């Protein structure tokens, strides 16, 4: 069964859903470093560290709204505009997944958007916490 949740503050910038819940998983579309409620193209920071933190906060906010957390993430794909940013992205990424990190792939970002340094998509187990 497939469900497209209505996420507060996450605008659709194109013909896609920010997240889809299906068969016990949450599939989160590639997130840009844009704060919820910000205008398209209004990036949160100009460094790879700032952008990585915002993207992972966006993923965390989606999961929280759906009753989950970053601990539910089983797989991510990081898309980097500049492969030379890998080390700095990796160090920042580790802040959000300090132990037992999810499986991960890294690839080159195909879209060329001025100032955009990365995008991250995620797959998480859908296990909403109730009564909290």
Secondary structure as UniProt FT lines:
FT   STRAND          2..3
FT   TURN            8..9
FT   STRAND          19..22
FT   TURN            23..24
FT   STRAND          25..31
FT   TURN            36..37
FT   TURN            40..41
FT   HELIX           48..65
FT   TURN            66..67
FT   HELIX           70..72
FT   STRAND          73..80
FT   HELIX           83..85
FT   HELIX           86..96
FT   STRAND          103..108
FT   TURN            114..115
FT   STRAND          118..125
//
